[in-house]
Amino acid sequence: METDFVDDAVEGWARQVPKIETSPLEITGRLDRIARHLDRRATEAMTESGLSCRDLEVLGALRRSGCGLPAGRLARAAMLTSGGMTGQADRLANAGLIIRRPDPEDRRTVLVSLTPEGRGAAEDALTAYLGAGEQALSVLTSDERETLAELLRKLLVALEGPAKKNEPEDSQTKSPKARDPRPKARFQAE
């Protein structure tokens, strides 16, 4: 089997600092480098759309919701801070891809939804992103892909916890009884 950059790094650490256990680097180092390569390829594939991978995370979360999300939930889905989400939302709103409006049931909450242009942009960017991913994964057989997906799922669940299956996420589709009756803390994002 061919060696890679991580093999060289592990060997170098073992030679220079033999008391350090470097076996985690064989996985985490590869995941980190692979993520960087995938991000670069996806970014290049999406340049025509003018969107970034971060844009796709935000637009994709909104598109998958089918009806929009509270800003706080959208920030968590895109792994952004509330400040990062504000900046991202400002940029996407200025591009005409999303709209923000106050939640009619709780004026402290901002609801974010896609415009028709945003829906199209999300789908176009996803197509480019998936094409770049398919090209990168082409070296793996379908059995290898399935095994890798299972192992990565196991690792991600250990890091993030299991996904929560939600009802429709638009507060307008929830009955008032479904909302948490406890008052929200002042300045709470969502």
MDAnalysis code that builds the backbone (N, CA, C; Angstrom):
import MDAnalysis as mda
import numpy as np

u = mda.Universe.empty(570, n_residues=190, atom_resindex=np.repeat(np.arange(190), 3), trajectory=True)
u.add_TopologyAttr("name", ["N", "CA", "C"] * 190)
u.add_TopologyAttr("resid", np.arange(1, 191))
u.add_TopologyAttr("resname", ["MET", "GLU", "THR", "ASP", "PHE", "VAL", "ASP", "ASP", "ALA", "VAL", "GLU", "GLY", "TRP", "ALA", "ARG", "GLN", "VAL", "PRO", "LYS", "ILE", "GLU", "THR", "SER", "PRO", "LEU", "GLU", "ILE", "THR", "GLY", "ARG", "LEU", "ASP", "ARG", "ILE", "ALA", "ARG", "HIS", "LEU", "ASP", "ARG", "ARG", "ALA", "THR", "GLU", "ALA", "MET", "THR", "GLU", "SER", "GLY", "LEU", "SER", "CYS", "ARG", "ASP", "LEU", "GLU", "VAL", "LEU", "GLY", "ALA", "LEU", "ARG", "ARG", "SER", "GLY", "CYS", "GLY", "LEU", "PRO", "ALA", "GLY", "ARG", "LEU", "ALA", "ARG", "ALA", "ALA", "MET", "LEU", "THR", "SER", "GLY", "GLY", "MET", "THR", "GLY", "GLN", "ALA", "ASP", "ARG", "LEU", "ALA", "ASN", "ALA", "GLY", "LEU", "ILE", "ILE", "ARG", "ARG", "PRO", "ASP", "PRO", "GLU", "ASP", "ARG", "ARG", "THR", "VAL", "LEU", "VAL", "SER", "LEU", "THR", "PRO", "GLU", "GLY", "ARG", "GLY", "ALA", "ALA", "GLU", "ASP", "ALA", "LEU", "THR", "ALA", "TYR", "LEU", "GLY", "ALA", "GLY", "GLU", "GLN", "ALA", "LEU", "SER", "VAL", "LEU", "THR", "SER", "ASP", "GLU", "ARG", "GLU", "THR", "LEU", "ALA", "GLU", "LEU", "LEU", "ARG", "LYS", "LEU", "LEU", "VAL", "ALA", "LEU", "GLU", "GLY", "PRO", "ALA", "LYS", "LYS", "ASN", "GLU", "PRO", "GLU", "ASP", "SER", "GLN", "THR", "LYS", "SER", "PRO", "LYS", "ALA", "ARG", "ASP", "PRO", "ARG", "PRO", "LYS", "ALA", "ARG", "PHE", "GLN", "ALA", "GLU"])
u.atoms.positions = np.array([
    [0.849, -1.185, 0.000],
    [0.000, 0.000, 0.000],
    [0.889, 1.241, 0.000],
    [0.464, 2.245, -0.724],
    [1.215, 3.491, -0.788],
    [1.113, 4.240, 0.538],
    [2.139, 5.027, 0.808],
    [2.111, 5.855, 2.012],
    [1.618, 7.245, 1.645],
    [1.211, 7.998, 2.656],
    [0.713, 9.349, 2.442],
    [1.409, 10.315, 3.395],
    [0.991, 11.562, 3.360],
    [1.569, 12.596, 4.201],
    [1.472, 12.231, 5.678],
    [0.340, 11.667, 6.098],
    [0.138, 11.332, 7.511],
    [1.101, 10.227, 7.937],
    [1.328, 9.233, 7.083],
    [2.320, 8.199, 7.408],
    [3.672, 8.839, 7.695],
    [4.071, 9.774, 6.846],
    [5.350, 10.465, 7.043],
    [5.353, 11.260, 8.344],
    [4.248, 11.925, 8.656],
    [4.162, 12.712, 9.888],
    [4.243, 11.800, 11.114],
    [3.503, 10.691, 11.094],
    [3.526, 9.749, 12.225],
    [4.940, 9.202, 12.411],
    [5.573, 8.833, 11.317],
    [6.936, 8.308, 11.384],
    [7.895, 9.360, 11.945],
    [7.754, 10.587, 11.503],
    [8.602, 11.671, 11.998],
    [8.425, 11.916, 13.485],
    [7.168, 11.923, 13.954],
    [6.914, 12.102, 15.382],
    [7.486, 10.933, 16.180],
    [7.301, 9.718, 15.691],
    [7.809, 8.538, 16.401],
    [9.341, 8.584, 16.505],
    [9.976, 9.077, 15.489],
    [11.438, 9.160, 15.476],
    [11.929, 10.274, 16.407],
    [11.253, 11.424, 16.374],
    [11.715, 12.580, 17.141],
    [11.238, 12.594, 18.589],
    [10.012, 12.101, 18.816],
    [9.433, 12.103, 20.172],
    [8.777, 10.736, 20.407],
    [9.587, 9.696, 20.611],
    [9.044, 8.337, 20.672],
    [8.090, 8.063, 21.836],
    [8.108, 8.891, 22.865],
    [7.225, 8.647, 24.013],
    [5.775, 9.064, 23.756],
    [5.511, 9.791, 22.667],
    [4.149, 10.257, 22.364],
    [3.427, 9.211, 21.513],
    [2.207, 8.861, 21.938],
    [1.353, 7.924, 21.188],
    [0.685, 8.687, 20.052],
    [1.052, 8.380, 18.822],
    [0.573, 9.131, 17.657],
    [-0.523, 8.415, 16.871],
    [-1.001, 7.273, 17.349],
    [-1.992, 6.538, 16.550],
    [-3.268, 7.335, 16.246],
    [-3.754, 8.235, 17.138],
    [-4.933, 9.020, 16.755],
    [-4.699, 9.856, 15.495],
    [-3.459, 10.295, 15.280],
    [-3.133, 11.101, 14.111],
    [-3.395, 10.341, 12.814],
    [-3.295, 9.022, 12.865],
    [-3.539, 8.241, 11.653],
    [-4.975, 8.404, 11.156],
    [-5.884, 8.713, 12.065],
    [-7.279, 8.946, 11.665],
    [-7.588, 10.435, 11.629],
    [-7.334, 11.137, 12.730],
    [-7.695, 12.555, 12.776],
    [-6.910, 13.375, 11.762],
    [-5.649, 13.056, 11.579],
    [-4.844, 13.769, 10.583],
    [-5.387, 13.562, 9.180],
    [-5.773, 12.321, 8.887],
    [-6.336, 12.043, 7.556],
    [-7.699, 12.711, 7.388],
    [-8.547, 12.638, 8.423],
    [-9.855, 13.294, 8.317],
    [-9.691, 14.789, 8.086],
    [-8.758, 15.398, 8.803],
    [-8.529, 16.832, 8.642],
    [-8.054, 17.156, 7.228],
    [-7.080, 16.426, 6.732],
    [-6.555, 16.693, 5.384],
    [-7.615, 16.406, 4.320],
    [-8.369, 15.323, 4.489],
    [-9.432, 14.993, 3.532],
    [-10.489, 16.096, 3.536],
    [-10.865, 16.569, 4.724],
    [-11.868, 17.644, 4.805],
    [-11.387, 18.885, 4.069],
    [-10.110, 19.207, 4.196],
    [-9.565, 20.379, 3.504],
    [-9.593, 20.192, 1.987],
    [-9.221, 18.979, 1.536],
    [-9.272, 18.701, 0.098],
    [-10.708, 18.776, -0.420],
    [-11.645, 18.166, 0.319],
    [-13.048, 18.174, -0.113],
    [-13.600, 19.591, -0.139],
    [-13.257, 20.382, 0.875],
    [-13.723, 21.763, 0.922],
    [-13.182, 22.551, -0.270],
    [-11.900, 22.376, -0.579],
    [-11.299, 23.083, -1.712],
    [-11.969, 22.676, -3.018],
    [-12.185, 21.370, -3.206],
    [-12.833, 20.898, -4.438],
    [-14.259, 21.424, -4.549],
    [-14.990, 21.383, -3.440],
    [-16.376, 21.866, -3.460],
    [-16.415, 23.365, -3.737],
    [-15.505, 24.104, -3.107],
    [-15.448, 25.551, -3.332],
    [-15.172, 25.850, -4.798],
    [-14.221, 25.133, -5.392],
    [-13.920, 25.325, -6.817],
    [-15.128, 24.978, -7.682],
    [-15.825, 23.899, -7.341],
    [-16.988, 23.486, -8.130],
    [-18.123, 24.500, -8.035],
    [-18.211, 25.204, -6.901],
    [-19.320, 26.125, -6.687],
    [-18.987, 27.563, -7.073],
    [-17.786, 27.815, -7.597],
    [-17.407, 29.202, -7.915],
    [-18.363, 29.847, -8.904],
    [-18.875, 29.068, -9.829],
    [-19.804, 29.632, -10.813],
    [-21.057, 30.179, -10.146],
    [-21.487, 29.528, -9.073],
    [-22.694, 29.971, -8.379],
    [-22.432, 31.200, -7.517],
    [-21.162, 31.472, -7.209],
    [-20.835, 32.590, -6.336],
    [-21.066, 32.288, -4.867],
    [-21.346, 31.028, -4.552],
    [-21.612, 30.637, -3.173],
    [-20.429, 29.874, -2.599],
    [-20.318, 29.918, -1.282],
    [-19.282, 29.173, -0.585],
    [-19.908, 27.925, 0.047],
    [-19.044, 27.060, 0.569],
    [-19.551, 25.875, 1.271],
    [-20.377, 26.291, 2.482],
    [-19.981, 27.367, 3.163],
    [-20.735, 27.873, 4.317],
    [-22.111, 28.359, 3.860],
    [-22.165, 29.018, 2.709],
    [-23.457, 29.440, 2.157],
    [-24.347, 28.229, 1.930],
    [-23.749, 27.179, 1.362],
    [-24.534, 25.970, 1.088],
    [-25.049, 25.341, 2.375],
    [-24.254, 25.376, 3.445],
    [-24.729, 24.836, 4.725],
    [-25.984, 25.568, 5.191],
    [-25.961, 26.883, 5.087],
    [-27.104, 27.689, 5.528],
    [-28.290, 27.496, 4.590],
    [-28.061, 27.668, 3.281],
    [-29.154, 27.511, 2.319],
    [-29.688, 26.089, 2.322],
    [-28.802, 25.117, 2.472],
    [-29.224, 23.722, 2.502],
    [-30.095, 23.404, 3.705],
    [-29.734, 23.926, 4.866],
    [-30.556, 23.701, 6.064],
    [-31.950, 24.297, 5.863],
    [-32.002, 25.470, 5.258],
    [-33.307, 26.087, 4.994],
    [-34.089, 25.295, 3.953],
    [-33.420, 24.846, 2.913],
    [-34.103, 24.093, 1.842],
    [-34.634, 22.775, 2.367],
    [-33.856, 22.090, 3.200],
    [-34.299, 20.809, 3.759],
    [-35.463, 20.986, 4.724],
    [-35.516, 22.143, 5.393],
    [-36.605, 22.367, 6.348],
    [-37.938, 22.486, 5.627],
    [-37.889, 22.950, 4.385],
    [-39.101, 23.095, 3.595],
    [-39.889, 24.353, 3.887],
    [-39.607, 24.998, 5.022],
    [-40.445, 26.146, 5.359],
    [-39.721, 27.244, 6.126],
    [-38.464, 27.107, 6.378],
    [-37.722, 28.128, 7.117],
    [-37.423, 27.691, 8.535],
    [-36.510, 28.415, 9.179],
    [-36.059, 28.069, 10.527],
    [-35.855, 29.310, 11.371],
    [-35.998, 29.164, 12.681],
    [-35.574, 30.250, 13.559],
    [-34.062, 30.433, 13.421],
    [-33.594, 31.667, 13.532],
    [-32.173, 31.964, 13.321],
    [-31.269, 31.149, 14.237],
    [-31.654, 30.947, 15.475],
    [-30.837, 30.176, 16.413],
    [-30.677, 28.730, 15.983],
    [-31.758, 28.129, 15.542],
    [-31.699, 26.738, 15.080],
    [-30.887, 26.640, 13.797],
    [-31.019, 27.635, 12.928],
    [-30.242, 27.662, 11.693],
    [-28.753, 27.786, 11.998],
    [-28.387, 28.603, 12.963],
    [-26.983, 28.753, 13.355],
    [-26.427, 27.425, 13.859],
    [-27.195, 26.711, 14.666],
    [-26.741, 25.400, 15.161],
    [-26.586, 24.413, 14.013],
    [-27.521, 24.417, 13.077],
    [-27.452, 23.491, 11.939],
    [-26.223, 23.757, 11.085],
    [-25.830, 25.016, 10.951],
    [-24.676, 25.396, 10.129],
    [-23.389, 25.485, 10.953],
    [-23.471, 25.153, 12.245],
    [-22.321, 25.214, 13.160],
    [-21.702, 26.608, 13.180],
    [-22.561, 27.616, 13.312],
    [-22.125, 29.011, 13.374],
    [-22.465, 29.598, 14.740],
    [-21.698, 30.576, 15.169],
    [-22.071, 31.347, 16.348],
    [-23.229, 32.262, 15.954],
    [-23.881, 32.862, 16.921],
    [-24.979, 33.776, 16.569],
    [-24.442, 34.968, 15.778],
    [-23.240, 35.458, 16.138],
    [-22.644, 36.556, 15.376],
    [-22.285, 36.133, 13.963],
    [-21.746, 34.929, 13.822],
    [-21.423, 34.402, 12.501],
    [-22.669, 34.224, 11.654],
    [-23.748, 33.775, 12.303],
    [-25.011, 33.592, 11.587],
    [-25.559, 34.932, 11.129],
    [-25.421, 35.954, 11.955],
    [-25.901, 37.280, 11.567],
    [-25.176, 37.771, 10.323],
    [-23.857, 37.642, 10.317],
    [-23.083, 38.068, 9.152],
    [-23.428, 37.265, 7.911],
    [-23.578, 35.970, 8.083],
    [-23.926, 35.095, 6.951],
    [-25.324, 35.449, 6.432],
    [-26.257, 35.656, 7.346],
    [-27.621, 36.006, 6.948],
    [-27.657, 37.367, 6.257],
    [-26.875, 38.331, 6.748],
    [-26.819, 39.642, 6.093],
    [-26.366, 39.495, 4.643],
    [-25.313, 38.719, 4.432],
    [-24.768, 38.532, 3.087],
    [-25.771, 37.847, 2.175],
    [-26.425, 36.792, 2.680],
    [-27.395, 36.051, 1.860],
    [-28.659, 36.867, 1.612],
    [-29.050, 37.686, 2.589],
    [-30.218, 38.565, 2.400],
    [-29.901, 39.640, 1.362],
    [-28.700, 40.213, 1.431],
    [-28.297, 41.231, 0.452],
    [-28.227, 40.653, -0.958],
    [-27.946, 39.356, -1.058],
    [-27.902, 38.692, -2.368],
    [-29.298, 38.275, -2.831],
    [-30.319, 38.508, -1.992],
    [-31.693, 38.165, -2.359],
    [-32.015, 36.688, -2.245],
    [-31.230, 35.943, -1.435],
    [-31.432, 34.495, -1.334],
    [-32.249, 34.078, -0.118],
    [-32.285, 34.920, 0.904],
    [-33.087, 34.632, 2.092],
    [-33.847, 35.875, 2.507],
    [-34.867, 35.659, 3.321],
    [-35.564, 36.770, 3.971],
    [-35.632, 36.460, 5.460],
    [-35.605, 37.528, 6.256],
    [-35.746, 37.397, 7.703],
    [-36.980, 38.174, 8.116],
    [-37.720, 37.579, 9.028],
    [-38.915, 38.247, 9.521],
    [-39.129, 37.869, 10.981],
    [-39.792, 38.713, 11.737],
    [-40.052, 38.370, 13.131],
    [-41.051, 37.214, 13.217],
    [-40.863, 36.368, 14.201],
    [-41.800, 35.275, 14.455],
    [-43.090, 35.902, 14.974],
    [-44.234, 35.629, 14.339],
    [-45.484, 36.246, 14.793],
    [-45.893, 35.790, 16.194],
    [-45.350, 34.655, 16.658],
    [-45.698, 34.155, 17.989],
    [-44.726, 34.600, 19.066],
    [-43.527, 35.068, 18.670],
    [-42.519, 35.482, 19.642],
    [-41.603, 36.498, 18.973],
    [-41.822, 37.777, 19.245],
    [-41.092, 38.817, 18.531],
    [-39.598, 38.809, 18.821],
    [-39.148, 38.023, 19.815],
    [-37.707, 37.923, 20.092],
    [-37.015, 36.982, 19.119],
    [-37.794, 36.216, 18.370],
    [-37.250, 35.222, 17.454],
    [-37.340, 35.718, 16.021],
    [-36.266, 35.496, 15.274],
    [-36.228, 35.844, 13.861],
    [-36.352, 34.559, 13.057],
    [-37.285, 34.529, 12.125],
    [-37.443, 33.385, 11.234],
    [-36.723, 33.678, 9.924],
    [-36.016, 32.687, 9.422],
    [-35.250, 32.841, 8.187],
    [-35.808, 31.863, 7.166],
    [-36.092, 32.330, 5.966],
    [-36.574, 31.459, 4.887],
    [-35.921, 31.820, 3.571],
    [-35.999, 30.871, 2.667],
    [-35.434, 31.064, 1.330],
    [-36.384, 31.864, 0.459],
    [-35.820, 32.664, -0.404],
    [-36.586, 33.279, -1.480],
    [-36.635, 32.249, -2.617],
    [-37.452, 32.462, -3.618],
    [-37.412, 31.552, -4.772],
    [-36.012, 31.471, -5.386],
    [-35.307, 32.600, -5.427],
    [-33.935, 32.597, -5.944],
    [-33.023, 31.764, -5.042],
    [-33.261, 31.840, -3.747],
    [-32.476, 31.062, -2.786],
    [-32.687, 29.569, -2.937],
    [-33.938, 29.195, -3.219],
    [-34.216, 27.766, -3.453],
    [-33.420, 27.256, -4.644],
    [-33.451, 28.000, -5.734],
    [-32.705, 27.601, -6.925],
    [-31.214, 27.581, -6.682],
    [-30.705, 28.591, -5.961],
    [-29.272, 28.663, -5.668],
    [-28.836, 27.490, -4.799],
    [-29.663, 27.120, -3.818],
    [-29.338, 25.982, -2.949],
    [-29.245, 24.694, -3.759],
    [-30.194, 24.491, -4.654],
    [-30.201, 23.269, -5.458],
    [-29.040, 23.245, -6.447],
    [-28.723, 24.380, -7.068],
    [-27.589, 24.451, -8.001],
    [-26.271, 24.208, -7.275],
    [-26.116, 24.827, -6.105],
    [-24.882, 24.657, -5.331],
    [-24.751, 23.211, -4.852],
    [-25.858, 22.613, -4.447],
    [-25.813, 21.217, -4.007],
    [-25.393, 20.304, -5.152],
    [-25.898, 20.546, -6.331],
    [-25.516, 19.737, -7.496],
    [-24.012, 19.824, -7.737],
    [-23.448, 21.035, -7.673],
    [-22.001, 21.210, -7.855],
    [-21.225, 20.530, -6.730],
    [-21.701, 20.684, -5.516],
    [-21.050, 20.084, -4.340],
    [-21.033, 18.560, -4.452],
    [-22.164, 17.988, -4.818],
    [-22.252, 16.529, -4.950],
    [-21.370, 16.015, -6.083],
    [-21.279, 16.766, -7.155],
    [-20.402, 16.376, -8.257],
    [-18.949, 16.314, -7.818],
    [-18.526, 17.316, -7.044],
    [-17.151, 17.327, -6.528],
    [-16.941, 16.156, -5.576],
    [-17.931, 15.864, -4.755],
    [-17.833, 14.735, -3.827],
    [-17.766, 13.410, -4.550],
    [-18.587, 13.257, -5.559],
    [-18.588, 12.018, -6.342],
    [-17.233, 11.797, -6.992],
    [-16.664, 12.847, -7.526],
    [-15.351, 12.737, -8.159],
    [-14.295, 12.307, -7.137],
    [-14.318, 12.893, -5.945],
    [-13.341, 12.552, -4.916],
    [-13.514, 11.117, -4.421],
    [-14.741, 10.647, -4.335],
    [-15.022, 9.306, -3.802],
    [-14.927, 8.206, -4.849],
    [-14.645, 8.569, -6.063],
    [-14.636, 7.583, -7.144],
    [-13.582, 6.495, -6.962],
    [-12.606, 6.712, -6.103],
    [-11.577, 5.689, -5.865],
    [-12.074, 4.568, -4.959],
    [-13.235, 4.748, -4.344],
    [-13.784, 3.753, -3.427],
    [-14.868, 2.928, -4.102],
    [-14.918, 1.641, -3.758],
    [-16.003, 0.781, -4.242],
    [-17.263, 1.109, -3.456],
    [-18.395, 0.614, -3.909],
    [-19.644, 0.880, -3.182],
    [-19.604, 0.248, -1.790],
    [-18.992, -0.928, -1.645],
    [-18.868, -1.543, -0.312],
    [-17.970, -0.706, 0.596],
    [-16.881, -0.178, 0.051],
    [-15.990, 0.662, 0.839],
    [-16.700, 1.949, 1.258],
    [-17.475, 2.520, 0.361],
    [-18.230, 3.730, 0.704],
    [-19.213, 3.448, 1.834],
    [-19.900, 2.326, 1.746],
    [-20.883, 1.979, 2.775],
    [-20.200, 1.797, 4.128],
    [-19.080, 1.088, 4.141],
    [-18.345, 0.869, 5.386],
    [-17.836, 2.194, 5.946],
    [-17.265, 3.022, 5.083],
    [-16.753, 4.322, 5.521],
    [-17.890, 5.186, 6.070],
    [-19.024, 5.204, 5.402],
    [-20.170, 5.993, 5.873],
    [-20.619, 5.526, 7.253],
    [-20.656, 4.225, 7.477],
    [-21.062, 3.688, 8.781],
    [-20.076, 4.095, 9.877],
    [-18.784, 4.002, 9.591],
    [-17.775, 4.356, 10.588],
    [-17.798, 5.854, 10.880],
    [-17.933, 6.660, 9.861],
    [-17.992, 8.108, 10.076],
    [-19.257, 8.500, 10.829],
    [-20.375, 7.836, 10.547],
    [-21.616, 8.103, 11.287],
    [-21.417, 7.807, 12.765],
    [-20.794, 6.673, 13.055],
    [-20.543, 6.280, 14.446],
    [-19.699, 7.346, 15.155],
    [-18.669, 7.830, 14.489],
    [-17.806, 8.854, 15.069],
    [-18.553, 10.173, 15.246],
    [-19.317, 10.572, 14.260],
    [-20.051, 11.832, 14.350],
    [-21.118, 11.793, 15.442],
    [-21.817, 10.682, 15.579],
    [-22.819, 10.560, 16.649],
    [-22.140, 10.649, 18.012],
    [-20.940, 10.055, 18.133],
    [-20.215, 10.141, 19.401],
    [-19.822, 11.586, 19.708],
    [-19.522, 12.374, 18.677],
    [-19.110, 13.764, 18.873],
    [-20.286, 14.719, 19.045],
    [-21.366, 14.505, 18.281],
    [-22.502, 15.443, 18.283],
    [-23.744, 14.917, 18.974],
    [-23.823, 13.619, 19.174],
    [-25.049, 13.010, 19.659],
    [-25.924, 12.654, 18.468],
    [-26.930, 11.835, 18.704],
    [-27.805, 11.435, 17.591],
    [-28.639, 12.604, 17.084],
    [-28.995, 12.529, 15.817],
    [-29.859, 13.556, 15.220],
    [-31.232, 13.476, 15.861],
    [-31.850, 14.617, 15.992],
    [-33.202, 14.664, 16.539],
    [-34.172, 14.766, 15.378],
    [-35.104, 13.867, 15.322],
    [-36.145, 13.912, 14.288],
    [-37.178, 14.929, 14.742],
    [-37.316, 15.996, 13.960],
    [-38.224, 17.090, 14.334],
    [-39.485, 17.064, 13.501],
    [-40.516, 17.660, 14.088],
    [-41.737, 17.946, 13.339],
    [-41.407, 19.091, 12.404],
    [-42.323, 19.514, 11.549],
    [-42.028, 20.676, 10.703],
    [-41.476, 21.797, 11.564],
    [-40.427, 22.459, 11.081],
    [-39.697, 23.388, 11.916],
    [-40.169, 24.823, 11.807],
    [-41.134, 25.103, 10.979],
    [-41.657, 26.455, 10.862],
    [-42.639, 26.656, 12.005],
    [-42.392, 27.657, 12.843],
    [-43.253, 27.869, 14.006],
    [-44.698, 28.144, 13.596],
    [-44.923, 28.576, 12.364],
    [-46.291, 28.835, 11.938],
    [-47.063, 27.535, 11.725],
    [-46.358, 26.414, 11.528],
    [-47.056, 25.149, 11.318],
    [-47.278, 24.397, 12.615],
    [-46.694, 24.879, 13.715],
    [-46.872, 24.226, 15.000],
    [-48.085, 24.820, 15.697],
    [-48.783, 23.996, 16.409],
    [-49.889, 24.522, 17.196],
    [-49.312, 25.252, 18.396],
    [-50.011, 26.230, 18.934],
    [-49.492, 26.952, 20.090],
    [-49.192, 26.014, 21.254],
    [-49.933, 24.916, 21.388],
    [-49.698, 23.982, 22.479],
    [-48.352, 23.273, 22.326],
    [-47.829, 23.172, 21.104],
    [-46.567, 22.477, 20.879],
    [-45.364, 23.319, 21.297],
    [-45.566, 24.605, 21.469],
    [-44.445, 25.469, 21.865],
    [-44.158, 25.284, 23.347],
    [-42.924, 25.498, 23.735],
    [-42.518, 25.394, 25.122],
    [-43.222, 26.488, 25.917],
    [-43.985, 26.127, 26.937],
    [-44.741, 27.133, 27.686],
    [-43.867, 27.974, 28.606],
    [-42.630, 27.556, 28.867],
    [-41.765, 28.317, 29.761],
    [-41.317, 29.603, 29.085],
    [-41.228, 30.695, 29.812],
    [-40.761, 31.938, 29.184],
    [-39.295, 31.794, 28.784],
    [-38.956, 32.406, 27.673],
    [-37.568, 32.378, 27.217],
    [-36.756, 33.361, 28.050],
    [-35.485, 32.997, 28.230],
    [-34.593, 33.911, 28.912],
    [-34.417, 35.155, 28.054],
    [-34.213, 36.268, 28.702],
    [-34.038, 37.517, 27.960],
    [-32.811, 37.416, 27.062],
    [-32.952, 37.851, 25.825],
    [-31.906, 37.864, 24.810],
    [-31.545, 36.470, 24.312],
    [-32.339, 35.476, 24.586],
    [-32.034, 34.134, 24.100],
    [-32.182, 34.098, 22.586],
    [-31.178, 33.541, 21.885],
    [-31.228, 33.441, 20.428],
    [-32.055, 32.247, 20.031],
    [-33.002, 32.434, 19.217],
    [-33.838, 31.447, 18.540],
    [-35.173, 32.007, 18.388],
])
